[in-house]
Amino acid sequence: ALHDIGKLTIFFQVLSAEQNQRLLSEDFEFSGHLGKGSDYMHHSMAGLQLLIERKEISWPEGWKLLLMEQSAAHHGHWQHNTQDFRDLWKKYPHSKKWVALQLEAIEMLRKHFVAIPDFQLPAYSHCSRAIAALTGFTILCDWLGSDENYFDVSPETSFDDYKGISLARAQKRVRTAGFLHPVLSAAPTKFSELFGFDNPRPLQLAIDAIPNDLLALPTLTIIEAPTGEGKTEAALALAHRIGALRGSDEFYIALPTSATSNAMYARVQEHLLARLGLDAGQVNLVHGQSYLYLKELAGITPLAQPADSKLEGFSQDWFTPKKQALLAPFGVGTIDQAELAALNVKHNALRLIGLAGKVVILDEVHAYDTYMTTIIKHMLEWLALLGTSVILLSATLPNKRRQELAAAYANRKLLTSDEDVPYPNLQIVSQDANYQAKGITASNPERRVVVKHLDISADDHHAKAQWLVSQFETGGYVCWIVNTVDRAQKLYESVQNLVPEDVPCHLLHARMPLEQRQRVEQQIMARYAKDGTRPNGGKGIVIGTQILEQSLDIDFDMMATDLAPIDLLLQRLGRVHRHDWRTNRGADFQTPSLYVCCAITAEGLAELTSDVFYGEYILQCTWLTLQAVFTNGALMLPSAYRPLIEAVYAEDGLYIEQLAAQKADQDKEQRKLKDFADNSLMPTPDPDEPFAGAQTYTLLEDDDSVGYWTAQTRYQERESITVIPLVKTESSVFSLGNVPLELPLNKKDTPEQELVLLKQSLRISKPVLVTALKANAAQFPCALFTQSKHLKQVYPLWLNPETHELAEDICEQLFVYLDPVLGLVIENKREDG
C-alpha cells in the first residue's frame, strides 16, 4: 500500500485544479508549483523522494531499500534517483502540514500491515531478486485494486470500517480474476500411471528415477532426444513431479511459433482435465494471434471443469491483456512472451512474477539464433533467482550451447567434455548439484536413414519438379522443404505442370493469408498426421518452407530439402518415417530417405544464393560434413546426431582453416547480434545492490513503438508488417476471404468484422513494399484501420478487384498479386515489362 505515497505530495495534488483549490483553502501550500507543464514529477518518483527525506519513518527491519525501490518502479519503469529529481524535490519544499499528513498516512499503513498477528516480513538474501519480486507483486495488486467495478470510492468511510470493506472487495476480486482456483493436482506422479501408456519410452521412464530431493529445489533440466521420442510427455510428467513436491502444478510452455502454440494449447487443456483433474479453463494462450484462435474456438470447444468442481467459475478475461497473460496459472505461447520478462521493457517485473515459481518448458531450443539465445540466457538467470524450474527440450544441442545455458541458470558446467554426454540425454543442474541420467536408449536405437545429394541449382525449379514427380511411380508421399517463400511458390507451379491430376499437391508457407494457411495445414494434417487418412498405394506431394520443420506432426515416406544447417536438416529428417508403425509405404520407400539439394562450385563448396538467411559458414560446414555421409549413402540414428552437430558447431571445428573468411564473417555477425541483444536486456541482478541504477533508457514494447530502441524478441535486419488484402471503391471496402465483407471505408468496424478481416492477414518484409504500403497508409488514412482496436498496427494491401494485383501507383518497382493457391506473390518487375 505504500507504493502510491507519492500522491500525498505537491507534485500530484497540483494536477487537479479542483483539488488544488480545496487544499489551498485548507492552508496547504504548493510552493509556487503551477501544474503538470511546469517541473512535472511523476508520483512514483515523488514517492521515492518523500521516503528518502522523511527520516521519522519507522521502517520494518531491512525493508527500507525494497519499499523505496518498488515505490519508484511500480508504474513499470526501473528508475534511478538522479540529481535532477533531487533538485526538483528541493525546489518545491513541503510545509509542516504536508509532512504531518504524509507521516500520519505512512504510520497508519505500517501499523495495519506490519503489525498483523503472526505476520513477519522476511529478510532478503538477494537485493535485486527481492526488488523485482516485490515490485512485480505490487503492480499486480495495484492493477487488481484499481478495478472500479469492484472498488468504489468511499471518501467518508473511517479507516477502521474501510479495512473490512476493502478486504471483502479484495477477496472477491482476486477470486473472480482466477487466482484462487486449484493449481495442485493429486494425480499420480509415476509416468505410466499419469499417462496410461502401456509401454513408455526409456526417456519417459527416466523421469521416475530422478531423486525427489533434487526436484524439490529450482532446477534446469535439459532433455535431448530424436523427434518422436515423447519429449513433450516427459516434460509434462516432470513438471507434475516438481509441482507435487513444491505445492503447485503451474507451468508455462514456450514454443517457436504461434502455430505450434495453437497445437499445444489443445493438448495442454486435455492434459489438465483428463490427467491432472484440474480446470482446463485455466490455460491461457499467449501470442500475438491468440485473439483470432480463441475467438474461433469459442462456442465450438467449451472449456471444461472437473466433474467434482464446486468452485465459482471465472473468466480468462483478466489474463487476456498481453502484460497480464503470463500471470495465468497455466500458459502456452511463443518464446517471445517469456523473453519480454528479460528485456528492458515496461512492466517486465510483472512478467517475471508471472513466471516465478512455475515450471517453464522451452521447446525447440536449438532453433534460436545468437540474438534470441542471449535473451534466453539472461531470462534463465532471473528465473533461477525467482525459484522457477526450467525444462529445455531439443533434438540435440551443440556442446557449447548446452554449457552456456547451464551456466546462465546455475553458474555451473554440466559436464567437462562432449564425449561424456550420452544421447538421448537427460541432465539436471542446480546451484548445488549435477544429475546425469544413465542408460537411456532411443525407442529405435539403430535406425538406418538413406541420405543422398541432389545436384540441382537452387533456381532450376523445372529440374527439381521433374525429379520430384519421378520419385513415386509405385506410390508414396513425399515432401520438399525449401528455404524461401519465392522458391516454394515457383517449385509448386513447376510441379503442378507435371504431376498427374489425381495426385494431391499442397503448398504451405508464411506468406499466405491466415485463413488460407490454416486451411492448408488442416488438409495436410488430415492426410499426413499420425491419424491421417493416407490410402495404401496412394501418392501425394507437399511443398513448403520451414513451417513444415517445426509446426506440424506429420509423416512422409521421403523428403528432399534445400541445404540448411545440420541441426535443422536433422529436424526435417524427423518428418520422414516419423510413425514407424505405418505399413502403407510405397515399394521404393521402405527405408527413410533424405535428399539434400545443392549445386556445387568449382572449389567443391555449396553454391549459395543471396536470399538464404542462414549463415554461410554454418551452411558450408554442414555441406562439408555431409560429404562423408553422401559417400556412405546412409546414417545410423540416433548415434550420428551428436557427431554431426559437433562437426559443424564445435569451436575448433574441422573446417575453420578452409573457411577462415566465412568464419570471420560469422563471428562478426554473432558479436553484432549479441551486442544488440545486450543493449535490450533488463539490468543484471546484483545480490547486494539495486539494479535500477544500471539503466540509462527505457524500452517500449515492440507493438507500442518503432525505432532503434524498440524491444525485439527476434532480430530482424528488415522491418516486417502485417497487411490485409482488400479491394476498395470510393466509399467501401471488400474482403477476399471465405466470408466476404463489405464495410464502409471511413468507419471503424465491429469486433466480429475485425475477426473476419484479421483471418485474411499476413506478414511481409520486402523493404520496398513495406515502405510503399506505410507511405500509402499515411497519405490516405482510413478510419477502418486507424479507429478499429485490432487493426491499428495493420496496413491495407489495396488490390485491383478483377486481377487482385497491387495498384502500380503504390509500388512501381514490384509486381504483387494474391493467388488463391500460391498466396501473396512478390516479384521484381523486369526492365522489358
Helices and strands as residue ranges (DSSP letters): G 2-7, H 10-13, H 17-25, H 43-53, H 64-73, H 83-91, H 96-114, H 127-145, H 159-177, H 191-195, H 202-206, G 207-209, H 212-215, E 220-224, H 231-246, E 251-255, H 258-270, I 271-276, G 280-282, E 283-286, H 290-297, G 316-319, G 325-327, E 330-334, H 335-339, H 348-355, E 359-362, G 365-367, H 370-385, E 389-394, H 399-410, G 418-420, E 425-429, E 434-436, E 447-454, H 461-469, G 470-472, E 476-481, H 485-498, E 505-508, H 514-528, E 539-544, H 547-550, E 558-562, H 566-573, G 587-589, E 593-597, H 616-632, E 634-637, H 641-649, H 660-678, G 692-694, E 721-728, E 732-735, E 742-744, H 751-758, E 762-764, H 767-779, H 783-786, G 789-791, E 794-798, E 814-819, E 823-828
